[in-house]
């Protein structure tokens, strides 16, 4: 173990980290409270109000289908070194 790794281990040991059970319980309560969703909704209402926001999602599936159909992947996988 190098010096940086030893420093990291020492730093982690000094931290007061919860055990897995406590963390899991706290995370469950946090998720059930829906706090992030409430914050997001409040920020959208405050900063955007009635403005319409658009977003374009492009699907790359057709491009991948063409790639696999062309045999490019197969040719690479079966190429001899």
Secondary structure, DSSP 8 states (H G I E B T S, - for coil): --HHHHHHHHHHHHS----HHHHHHHHHHHHHHTHHHHHHHHHHHHHTTT----------HHHHHHHHHHTHHHHHHH---
